[in-house]
Each structure stands twice: as C-alpha cells, then as structure tokens.
C-alpha cells in the first residue's frame, strides 16, 4: 500500500462517459499496476464484482535532464552537438515541448551549416522567456509557459508576432520570400498610417458630435488625433473616417489595430522599451568563462552556488 496507507477506506466516483455510452469512468481509482492486479482490485469494490475493464490505467515516466546544463541554443554544455528539447528539460509535453523542438532543431541545423545560432531574447518571444527560464532557474516541477512569466507583455502580443519574429525566420531561411514581402508591406503600411495620424487634428464640431455618442468629454479647440485616441472610449476605426472621408481606404484592419494600440499605450510601450534597451546593454557585457564565483566574497553563499551552477555568459543573464 503506497497511496493513502493511513486510511482504511477510499472514496471513488463512478462517472458515466455519456448519455448513450455504456462505459463508466472510475474516478479516484488511479493506478498503473499490472493488468491482472487492476482487474482483481476493481472487483473488490462492492457492486463491481463483475466489472470488465475496457481501458487499463497507465502511467507515463520520462527522464529528466537538469536544464541549467543547457546553452541558450538548447545544446548541452557537457556534450557538444547534443541538443535536448521537450519534457526531458522539465517542461510539459504540450506547447512548451513543441517550442523547444523548433528552437533546438533550428540551432542544430544552424550549427551543421556553420551559421550563427538563433537566440531570441525575452522581449522578442515567449519561446525566449521559456528557454531563458529553463537555463537560468532551478525547475522543481513541470514548467508551463504562463504569460505572467514574461516581463514585457505589452511587446509580446499576438497581433505583432509577425513583426517581431519574421525577420529572424527570413534570415535563417524558414520563411518563403512571398510571405516575407507581405510582412514588409504591412510594416510599411503601419509606418505610413502612423505618420498620417500624427499630422491630423480633429475640429471640435467633428469630435464633439462623436463624443456625445460615446460619453466622452467635448473639446473647445482643434486637438491632435493621437491625443484623442488615448481616451479608452475613442476608436481609430470609427473616428478616422469622420476626420478624413477616405481615411480607412486601402488599410488592412490588422494595421489599424497595430497603430491604434501603439497610440493608446504609447507611454507604457516607451517605458517597456527603455527597460529592454537597458537589459540589452547588460547582455552585451560578457562574463569570462574562467571566473571563479566561489572566490567572490561579496556574494551570498546562495548567489555563488547559483552562479557557479548556471555559469552565465553575460551580466544580463546573471
């Protein structure tokens, strides 16, 4: 008896699998014992003496490799040209494993071709946050990639994933030219629309008629459109056609969304970008491989042990 050894009884629930399905799921009967043992055990339950098991209980076990022994490329520090990805690094086997497989495969191919590795930073992708956490933190339970783990969530949005990552994809040959050209056109369209909006002002007569329907305060003089767009209730898609009759002609909805977001959250985006720039400056300060952290008395014992274990390659990583 391993589980609930201190109990003389255990509650289980018999849950029908469906209205027209004769199968019943035995909730609470968690086991991966041999088939004959499972059959005997289930028949000890009152009322289940003649039960037939349709699908036996099972368990999944996998090996674990301490992920702090990996480079940011997911190549092991101990064995050159050996790349690890997936549950073996201490993550779940879902999106996290798939993301690692993509990055490990890319970097293995880059190394074979003697090309520079692809290493993304925490401000560029959730994949980068995942890998950075794995190689720098002690993983005590299966790692899941929550959005809350990223410091720069305003920059890591679903609507700008192409703008963030397709340059890298094109550089390493994973992106067809026609797709990259489409991204380049989108980037140009966003820049054009942003420049156009920056030059526009809205007269009181136009805005106040719009504002009354939105419960927004009215204005007394012509006001720059970007300033008005910072109001939560004001929509670029609704207001721009009022200011410029053909204002939306030719612009993709995704570009309008991108520009509206950039205007509304301009101050917050600049603040996050300043933190990113500071972090990148620290990333550009390498730490010599030969440094002995145990000899640095000003560090705490815990700090010395952690640095000695991870061996960061830069001040930013440390």
GUGURO-916749 format. One record per residue (C-alpha): residue number from 1; residue in one letter; chain; x, y, z. Coordinates in Angstrom, 3 decimals. Layout:
BEGIN
i  aa  ch  X  Y  Z
NUM  a  A  X  Y  Z
...
This chain:
BEGIN
i  aa  ch  X  Y  Z
1  x  A  0.000  0.000  0.000
2  x  A  1.666  3.213  -1.175
3  x  A  -1.112  5.744  -1.541
4  x  A  -3.412  6.542  1.373
5  x  A  -1.669  3.968  3.550
6  x  A  -3.031  5.675  6.667
7  x  A  -6.676  5.253  5.546
8  x  A  -8.934  2.226  5.958
9  x  A  -11.279  3.342  3.150
10  x  A  -11.109  5.393  -0.042
11  x  A  -13.928  7.135  -1.891
12  x  A  -14.299  6.697  -5.647
13  x  A  -16.866  8.083  -8.085
14  x  A  -18.486  6.181  -10.949
15  x  A  -18.971  8.676  -13.780
16  x  A  -20.941  7.710  -16.936
17  x  A  -18.932  8.534  -20.063
18  x  A  -22.028  9.676  -21.963
19  x  A  -25.818  9.523  -22.246
20  x  A  -25.774  6.661  -24.758
21  x  A  -22.399  5.239  -23.721
22  x  A  -22.316  2.074  -21.569
23  x  A  -18.807  2.885  -20.318
24  x  A  -18.230  4.235  -16.808
25  x  A  -15.118  6.115  -15.695
26  x  A  -13.870  5.163  -12.222
27  x  A  -12.711  8.498  -10.797
28  x  A  -10.281  8.085  -7.918
29  x  A  -9.037  4.646  -8.945
30  x  A  -5.615  5.878  -10.043
31  x  A  -3.255  3.020  -10.815
32  x  A  -0.614  1.747  -13.196
33  x  A  -0.317  -1.720  -11.679
34  x  A  -0.222  -4.871  -13.882
35  x  A  -3.450  -5.765  -15.692
36  x  A  -4.314  -8.774  -13.524
37  x  A  -3.843  -6.733  -10.340
38  x  A  -6.061  -3.914  -11.673
39  x  A  -8.832  -6.391  -12.522
40  x  A  -8.717  -8.001  -9.081
41  x  A  -8.635  -4.620  -7.339
42  x  A  -11.624  -3.146  -9.191
43  x  A  -13.700  -6.248  -8.416
44  x  A  -13.169  -5.784  -4.690
45  x  A  -15.434  -2.717  -4.897
46  x  A  -18.989  -3.523  -3.839
47  x  A  -21.180  -3.585  -6.941
48  x  A  -18.263  -4.012  -9.347
49  x  A  -17.672  -7.704  -8.769
50  x  A  -18.396  -8.490  -12.432
51  x  A  -16.932  -5.321  -13.973
52  x  A  -14.944  -5.557  -17.178
53  x  A  -12.053  -3.108  -17.686
54  x  A  -12.169  -1.610  -21.185
55  x  A  -9.019  0.506  -20.917
56  x  A  -6.442  -0.184  -18.239
57  x  A  -4.932  2.556  -16.103
58  x  A  -1.413  3.588  -17.045
59  x  A  1.372  5.955  -16.072
60  x  A  3.934  7.891  -18.087
61  x  A  7.509  8.254  -16.926
62  x  A  10.296  10.161  -18.640
63  x  A  13.904  11.030  -17.951
64  x  A  14.869  14.486  -16.740
65  x  A  17.964  16.481  -17.631
66  x  A  18.880  19.481  -15.417
67  x  A  18.120  22.324  -17.816
68  x  A  20.721  24.662  -16.295
69  x  A  23.245  22.440  -18.103
70  x  A  21.980  23.767  -21.446
71  x  A  23.122  26.691  -23.542
72  x  A  20.513  29.145  -24.845
73  x  A  20.628  27.156  -28.104
74  x  A  19.441  24.057  -26.159
75  x  A  22.776  22.362  -26.831
76  x  A  24.190  20.658  -23.746
77  x  A  27.200  22.207  -22.069
78  x  A  28.656  18.772  -21.319
79  x  A  28.377  17.096  -24.740
80  x  A  28.968  19.142  -27.873
81  x  A  26.409  18.753  -30.696
82  x  A  23.839  17.140  -28.371
83  x  A  20.593  19.136  -28.243
84  x  A  17.739  18.487  -25.805
85  x  A  14.122  19.584  -26.185
86  x  A  10.791  18.726  -24.600
87  x  A  9.819  17.032  -21.364
88  x  A  13.388  15.900  -20.765
89  x  A  14.154  19.558  -19.944
90  x  A  11.485  19.649  -17.242
91  x  A  8.549  21.153  -19.113
92  x  A  5.091  19.908  -20.006
93  x  A  4.757  17.892  -23.208
94  x  A  2.489  20.333  -24.983
95  x  A  3.245  23.775  -26.467
96  x  A  6.370  24.079  -24.343
97  x  A  7.854  20.888  -25.808
98  x  A  6.919  21.879  -29.365
99  x  A  8.536  25.313  -28.958
100  x  A  11.768  23.760  -27.706
101  x  A  11.783  21.257  -30.549
102  x  A  11.521  24.093  -33.047
103  x  A  14.384  26.064  -31.497
104  x  A  16.629  23.045  -30.907
105  x  A  16.084  21.903  -34.494
106  x  A  16.853  25.360  -35.862
107  x  A  20.058  25.663  -33.864
108  x  A  21.200  22.132  -34.669
109  x  A  20.752  22.916  -38.379
110  x  A  22.498  26.270  -37.984
111  x  A  25.459  24.590  -36.317
112  x  A  25.738  21.921  -39.006
113  x  A  25.767  24.664  -41.632
114  x  A  28.333  26.637  -39.593
115  x  A  25.954  29.580  -39.333
116  x  A  25.257  31.748  -36.244
117  x  A  22.704  30.313  -33.778
118  x  A  19.223  31.751  -33.359
119  x  A  18.912  33.096  -29.822
120  x  A  15.875  35.248  -29.089
121  x  A  15.672  37.487  -26.024
122  x  A  12.851  37.873  -23.515
123  x  A  11.477  40.974  -25.240
124  x  A  11.072  39.187  -28.586
125  x  A  9.132  35.990  -27.900
126  x  A  7.517  33.786  -25.274
127  x  A  9.746  30.993  -26.592
128  x  A  12.703  33.076  -25.424
129  x  A  11.165  33.526  -21.958
130  x  A  10.659  29.763  -21.740
131  x  A  14.232  28.900  -22.694
132  x  A  15.740  31.660  -20.562
133  x  A  13.833  30.410  -17.507
134  x  A  14.855  26.809  -18.154
135  x  A  18.574  27.531  -18.397
136  x  A  18.703  30.030  -15.525
137  x  A  16.247  28.738  -12.936
138  x  A  16.006  25.559  -10.906
139  x  A  12.998  23.629  -12.239
140  x  A  11.281  21.732  -9.411
141  x  A  8.054  20.817  -11.225
142  x  A  6.909  20.561  -14.868
143  x  A  7.313  24.044  -16.339
144  x  A  4.317  25.714  -18.004
145  x  A  4.672  28.873  -20.082
146  x  A  2.274  31.348  -18.481
147  x  A  2.056  34.861  -19.913
148  x  A  2.729  36.154  -16.387
149  x  A  6.314  34.863  -16.651
150  x  A  7.137  37.496  -19.296
151  x  A  8.196  40.964  -18.161
152  x  A  7.438  42.636  -21.497
153  x  A  3.883  41.506  -22.187
154  x  A  2.916  44.758  -23.911
155  x  A  5.525  43.963  -26.558
156  x  A  4.690  40.251  -26.842
157  x  A  1.232  40.457  -28.396
158  x  A  -0.439  38.027  -30.767
159  x  A  -1.126  40.807  -33.275
160  x  A  2.545  41.718  -33.738
161  x  A  4.109  38.237  -33.768
162  x  A  4.906  38.548  -37.477
163  x  A  6.601  41.925  -36.989
164  x  A  8.660  40.561  -34.079
165  x  A  9.804  37.233  -35.461
166  x  A  9.601  37.027  -39.234
167  x  A  12.853  38.922  -39.757
168  x  A  14.609  36.133  -37.855
169  x  A  12.670  33.464  -39.749
170  x  A  13.642  35.007  -43.071
171  x  A  17.286  35.369  -42.027
172  x  A  17.670  31.647  -41.306
173  x  A  15.745  30.548  -44.388
174  x  A  12.499  29.338  -42.794
175  x  A  10.258  31.987  -44.340
176  x  A  9.250  31.974  -48.027
177  x  A  10.084  35.196  -49.837
178  x  A  6.446  35.898  -50.716
179  x  A  5.458  35.732  -47.029
180  x  A  8.311  37.995  -46.002
181  x  A  7.353  40.510  -48.681
182  x  A  3.839  40.592  -47.241
183  x  A  5.245  41.365  -43.796
184  x  A  7.450  44.095  -45.259
185  x  A  4.401  45.682  -46.911
186  x  A  2.497  45.525  -43.613
187  x  A  5.379  47.237  -41.826
188  x  A  5.428  49.993  -44.456
189  x  A  1.656  50.405  -44.213
190  x  A  1.837  50.774  -40.430
191  x  A  4.592  53.393  -40.721
192  x  A  2.609  55.310  -43.362
193  x  A  -0.593  55.264  -41.312
194  x  A  1.245  56.311  -38.136
195  x  A  2.850  59.270  -39.913
196  x  A  -0.509  60.288  -41.345
197  x  A  -2.278  60.171  -37.985
198  x  A  0.480  62.174  -36.282
199  x  A  -0.280  65.104  -38.615
200  x  A  -4.061  65.115  -38.144
201  x  A  -6.069  67.332  -35.816
202  x  A  -9.790  67.000  -35.117
203  x  A  -12.015  70.113  -35.077
204  x  A  -14.494  70.462  -32.176
205  x  A  -17.518  70.216  -34.485
206  x  A  -16.495  66.753  -35.694
207  x  A  -15.231  65.332  -32.421
208  x  A  -17.990  66.649  -30.164
209  x  A  -20.679  65.022  -32.311
210  x  A  -18.759  61.746  -31.981
211  x  A  -18.024  62.275  -28.269
212  x  A  -21.676  62.720  -27.304
213  x  A  -22.457  59.236  -28.540
214  x  A  -19.516  57.791  -26.599
215  x  A  -19.994  59.611  -23.302
216  x  A  -16.647  61.342  -23.796
217  x  A  -15.893  64.932  -22.769
218  x  A  -16.072  67.522  -25.528
219  x  A  -13.219  69.733  -26.773
220  x  A  -13.094  73.513  -27.329
221  x  A  -10.396  73.689  -29.995
222  x  A  -8.789  71.501  -32.643
223  x  A  -6.947  68.653  -30.913
224  x  A  -4.305  66.255  -32.320
225  x  A  -5.863  62.933  -33.262
226  x  A  -3.250  60.873  -31.297
227  x  A  -4.162  62.785  -28.132
228  x  A  -7.856  61.961  -28.563
229  x  A  -7.108  58.310  -29.327
230  x  A  -5.583  57.895  -25.868
231  x  A  -9.118  58.058  -24.473
232  x  A  -10.327  54.460  -23.870
233  x  A  -13.736  55.107  -25.437
234  x  A  -12.346  56.586  -28.678
235  x  A  -11.820  54.203  -31.612
236  x  A  -9.471  54.910  -34.515
237  x  A  -11.611  52.837  -36.870
238  x  A  -14.666  54.960  -36.013
239  x  A  -13.120  58.426  -35.739
240  x  A  -10.668  58.467  -38.660
241  x  A  -13.380  58.317  -41.380
242  x  A  -15.062  61.299  -39.692
243  x  A  -11.850  63.310  -39.971
244  x  A  -10.732  62.065  -43.397
245  x  A  -13.576  60.632  -45.540
246  x  A  -11.310  58.092  -47.243
247  x  A  -9.267  57.527  -44.079
248  x  A  -9.616  53.733  -44.000
249  x  A  -9.347  53.101  -47.726
250  x  A  -6.557  50.685  -48.574
251  x  A  -5.509  49.929  -44.990
252  x  A  -5.728  46.404  -43.617
253  x  A  -7.704  46.022  -40.351
254  x  A  -4.609  44.497  -38.723
255  x  A  -2.591  47.620  -39.497
256  x  A  -5.271  49.860  -37.999
257  x  A  -5.275  47.734  -34.844
258  x  A  -1.491  47.909  -34.577
259  x  A  -1.419  51.705  -34.973
260  x  A  -4.313  52.248  -32.558
261  x  A  -2.577  50.130  -29.922
262  x  A  0.708  51.987  -30.389
263  x  A  -1.020  55.353  -29.939
264  x  A  -3.179  54.407  -26.946
265  x  A  -0.360  52.751  -24.998
266  x  A  2.476  54.943  -26.231
267  x  A  3.754  55.898  -22.767
268  x  A  3.696  52.338  -21.443
269  x  A  5.352  50.972  -24.585
270  x  A  8.165  53.525  -24.335
271  x  A  8.688  52.624  -20.681
272  x  A  8.956  48.914  -21.503
273  x  A  11.256  49.609  -24.435
274  x  A  13.569  51.593  -22.133
275  x  A  13.797  48.541  -19.852
276  x  A  14.503  46.328  -22.869
277  x  A  17.293  48.648  -24.030
278  x  A  18.832  48.626  -20.543
279  x  A  18.668  44.828  -20.439
280  x  A  20.292  44.532  -23.881
281  x  A  23.146  46.793  -22.804
282  x  A  23.827  44.395  -19.925
283  x  A  23.593  41.437  -22.323
284  x  A  26.449  42.992  -24.297
285  x  A  28.759  42.780  -21.264
286  x  A  30.206  39.239  -21.364
287  x  A  31.441  37.349  -18.307
288  x  A  34.722  35.408  -18.732
289  x  A  34.282  31.635  -18.677
290  x  A  37.182  31.205  -16.251
291  x  A  35.697  33.332  -13.453
292  x  A  35.525  31.586  -10.051
293  x  A  32.360  32.713  -8.290
294  x  A  33.329  30.934  -5.074
295  x  A  36.204  33.381  -4.706
296  x  A  33.901  36.439  -4.745
297  x  A  33.320  37.022  -1.046
298  x  A  30.853  39.892  -1.518
299  x  A  28.281  37.486  -2.984
300  x  A  25.971  35.489  -0.738
301  x  A  26.592  31.751  -0.436
302  x  A  23.371  31.055  -2.325
303  x  A  24.345  33.527  -5.056
304  x  A  27.797  31.983  -5.502
305  x  A  26.333  28.481  -5.748
306  x  A  23.717  29.539  -8.293
307  x  A  26.207  31.417  -10.484
308  x  A  28.691  28.547  -10.297
309  x  A  25.945  26.151  -11.372
310  x  A  24.493  28.161  -14.273
311  x  A  27.720  29.851  -15.452
312  x  A  26.015  32.893  -17.089
313  x  A  27.664  34.223  -20.226
314  x  A  26.749  37.893  -19.669
315  x  A  25.840  40.434  -16.991
316  x  A  22.295  40.438  -18.334
317  x  A  21.922  36.682  -17.898
318  x  A  23.426  36.852  -14.418
